[in-house]
Amino acid sequence: MSAHRFTTFAYGSNMPAARLRERCPSARALGIAELPGHELRWHKRSIDGSGKCDIVAVDTPNASVFGVLYEILADEKPALDRAEGLNKGYDEDAVEVIFDGTRMTATAYRATDTDSALSPYTWYRALVIAGAKEHRLPASYIAGLESVPADEDANRARHNERMALIEGVRA
């Protein structure tokens, strides 16, 4: 990694390349990475009242979160921080992931405001699944994402706008 770039581990709605490039045009997918000793939870309290993704360290044997490593120009990091709500629901953390058989450090966002009673909206879950499929995460992992209970967003305009993002991912 160049001193003028940083590597981030995208595990939720930032996995789709088109979505991340809207925020950080230089974003370049390096490939699938695994974060061992963690679970994906959908409990980050969002301003829209739903649950968003988070990575949580656990003692469960074989627990792992899969995601995508992206390399991004350092001067685009403030845009990503704003989009992710750094210091407003997420903190940044250095995580050790396995990429191409090697352990390496990447940045990731961890939720600071959580509620285990929350569920994601169907459009958010679909966006995460679309990113997982785009980057060919393990089929069993994708099946787990697909099994997550989700709620319909009562704001149909927002639902339709977000679903259009997903159609863009599939194109």
C-alpha positions as CSV (number, residue, x, y, z in Angstrom):
1,M,0.0,0.0,0.0
2,S,1.3,3.4,-1.0
3,A,1.6,6.1,1.7
4,H,-1.0,8.1,-0.3
5,R,-3.5,5.3,-0.2
6,F,-5.3,3.3,2.5
7,T,-6.9,-0.1,2.6
8,T,-10.3,-0.6,4.0
9,F,-12.3,-3.7,4.8
10,A,-15.9,-3.3,3.4
11,Y,-18.3,-5.8,4.9
12,G,-21.8,-4.1,4.5
13,S,-23.3,-1.7,2.1
14,N,-19.9,-0.5,0.9
15,M,-19.1,-3.9,-0.7
16,P,-20.7,-3.0,-4.1
17,A,-18.0,-1.3,-6.1
18,A,-20.4,1.2,-7.8
19,R,-21.7,2.4,-4.3
20,L,-18.2,2.8,-2.9
21,R,-16.9,4.6,-6.0
22,E,-19.8,7.1,-5.6
23,R,-18.1,8.0,-2.3
24,C,-14.5,7.4,-3.3
25,P,-13.9,7.5,-7.1
26,S,-10.4,5.9,-6.7
27,A,-11.7,2.8,-4.9
28,R,-10.1,-0.3,-6.3
29,A,-11.3,-3.7,-5.2
30,L,-8.3,-5.9,-4.2
31,G,-10.4,-9.0,-3.5
32,I,-12.2,-11.0,-0.8
33,A,-10.9,-10.8,2.8
34,E,-11.9,-12.7,5.9
35,L,-12.0,-11.2,9.4
36,P,-11.6,-14.2,11.7
37,G,-13.1,-14.2,15.3
38,H,-15.9,-11.9,14.3
39,E,-19.6,-12.0,13.5
40,L,-21.7,-9.8,11.3
41,R,-24.5,-8.1,13.2
42,W,-27.2,-5.8,11.8
43,H,-27.7,-3.8,15.0
44,K,-26.1,-0.4,14.3
45,R,-28.7,2.2,15.0
46,S,-29.3,4.2,11.8
47,I,-30.9,7.6,11.6
48,D,-33.6,6.0,9.5
49,G,-34.6,3.7,12.5
50,S,-33.3,0.5,11.0
51,G,-30.3,-1.7,11.7
52,K,-27.1,-1.5,9.7
53,C,-24.1,-3.8,9.6
54,D,-21.4,-4.1,12.3
55,I,-18.5,-6.4,13.0
56,V,-18.4,-7.8,16.5
57,A,-15.5,-9.8,18.1
58,V,-16.7,-13.1,19.4
59,D,-15.2,-16.3,21.0
60,T,-17.2,-18.6,18.8
61,P,-15.0,-21.2,17.0
62,N,-14.7,-20.6,13.3
63,A,-16.6,-17.3,13.4
64,S,-15.6,-15.1,10.5
65,V,-16.9,-12.1,8.6
66,F,-16.2,-11.9,4.8
67,G,-15.9,-8.7,3.0
68,V,-14.0,-6.9,0.3
69,L,-10.6,-5.1,0.6
70,Y,-10.5,-1.8,-1.2
71,E,-7.5,0.5,-1.8
72,I,-8.5,4.2,-1.8
73,L,-6.6,7.4,-2.3
74,A,-6.0,9.0,1.1
75,D,-7.4,12.4,0.1
76,E,-10.8,10.6,-0.4
77,K,-10.9,9.3,3.1
78,P,-12.9,12.2,4.6
79,A,-15.7,11.5,2.1
80,L,-15.8,7.9,3.3
81,D,-15.7,8.9,6.9
82,R,-18.7,11.3,6.4
83,A,-20.7,8.6,4.5
84,E,-19.9,6.1,7.2
85,G,-20.8,8.4,10.1
86,L,-17.4,8.4,11.7
87,N,-17.8,9.6,15.3
88,K,-21.6,9.6,14.7
89,G,-22.4,5.9,15.1
90,Y,-19.2,4.4,13.9
91,D,-15.6,4.5,15.0
92,E,-12.7,3.5,12.8
93,D,-10.5,0.6,13.9
94,A,-7.6,-1.3,12.5
95,V,-8.5,-5.0,11.9
96,E,-6.4,-7.9,10.9
97,V,-7.8,-9.7,8.0
98,I,-6.7,-12.7,5.9
99,F,-6.3,-11.7,2.3
100,D,-4.8,-14.1,-0.3
101,G,-3.6,-16.4,2.5
102,T,-1.7,-13.6,4.3
103,R,-2.6,-11.6,7.4
104,M,-2.7,-7.9,6.9
105,T,-4.1,-4.8,8.6
106,A,-6.9,-2.7,7.1
107,T,-9.2,0.0,8.5
108,A,-12.8,-0.9,9.2
109,Y,-15.8,0.9,10.8
110,R,-17.3,-0.5,14.0
111,A,-20.7,0.6,15.4
112,T,-20.8,2.6,18.6
113,D,-24.6,2.9,18.9
114,T,-26.3,-0.5,18.7
115,D,-29.6,-2.0,19.6
116,S,-30.0,-5.8,19.2
117,A,-33.8,-5.4,18.6
118,L,-33.2,-3.6,15.3
119,S,-33.5,-5.2,11.9
120,P,-32.3,-4.0,8.5
121,Y,-34.6,-2.8,5.8
122,T,-35.1,-5.1,2.9
123,W,-33.3,-2.7,0.5
124,Y,-30.3,-2.5,2.8
125,R,-30.0,-6.3,3.2
126,A,-30.4,-6.6,-0.6
127,L,-27.6,-4.0,-1.1
128,V,-25.3,-6.1,1.1
129,I,-26.2,-9.3,-0.7
130,A,-25.6,-7.7,-4.1
131,G,-22.1,-6.7,-3.0
132,A,-21.4,-10.1,-1.7
133,K,-22.5,-11.7,-5.0
134,E,-20.7,-9.1,-7.1
135,H,-17.4,-10.1,-5.4
136,R,-18.2,-13.8,-5.2
137,L,-18.1,-14.2,-1.4
138,P,-18.6,-17.9,-0.3
139,A,-22.0,-19.2,-1.2
140,S,-22.7,-20.4,2.3
141,Y,-21.9,-16.8,3.6
142,I,-24.3,-15.3,1.0
143,A,-27.0,-17.8,2.1
144,G,-26.5,-16.6,5.7
145,L,-27.0,-13.0,4.5
146,E,-30.1,-13.9,2.6
147,S,-31.6,-15.5,5.8
148,V,-31.4,-12.4,7.9
149,P,-34.9,-11.1,8.8
150,A,-35.6,-7.7,7.4
151,D,-38.4,-5.1,7.5
152,E,-40.0,-3.2,4.7
153,D,-39.2,0.5,4.7
154,A,-42.3,2.5,5.1
155,N,-40.6,5.3,3.2
156,R,-41.3,3.9,-0.3
157,A,-39.4,6.7,-2.0
158,R,-36.3,5.8,-0.1
159,H,-36.9,2.1,-0.7
160,N,-37.3,2.7,-4.5
161,E,-34.2,4.9,-4.6
162,R,-32.1,2.3,-2.7
163,M,-33.4,-0.5,-4.8
164,A,-32.3,1.4,-7.9
165,L,-28.8,1.4,-6.5
166,I,-29.0,-2.4,-6.4
167,E,-30.2,-2.6,-10.0
168,G,-27.1,-0.6,-10.9
169,V,-24.9,-3.2,-9.0
170,R,-26.5,-6.0,-11.0
171,A,-26.0,-4.3,-14.4
